[in-house]
Amino acid sequence: MDFFAMLPLFFAQADQVPTPAASENNGMQYLIFLIPLLLLVWLLFMRPGKREQDQRRKLLESLDKHVKIYTVGGIVGTVHSIDREKGRIVVKVDDGNNTKIELLLDAVAGVITEEKKES
């Protein structure tokens, strides 16, 4: 059988249109599956990211002079001054030579806390 002899069969099948009731039911099944999936994605990915952003914001807001910090580049020093409007921080890295470095505020990775050793 050649292609041109089969053309009427293809057009005959194209006239059969699915009923609207069947397509509405199918869409509702996808919606019932999609809503819990979106909720799961929000709980697993969006919520922890928001929590980390809040902790980082609190860390940067709590910075003050004479606090020992470390940066994402591995620089350890003491905060000398902070300019929050420009997003800059001056860190004193060497007390002997009074060496200071100006960094972006976003480069601060954390605060070093001194724990007291019990003897």
JOVEN-V972766 format. One record per run of one state. SS is the DSSP state (@ for helix, = for strand, . for the rest). FROM is the first residue (numbers start at 0). TO is the last residue. If there is no record, write none. Layout:
[[SS;FROM;TO] [SS;FROM;TO]]
This chain:
[[.;0;1] [@;2;13] [.;14;18] [@;19;61] [.;62;66] [=;67;70] [.;71;74] [=;75;82] [.;83;86] [=;87;93] [.;94;97] [=;98;103] [@;104;106] [=;107;110] [.;111;118]]
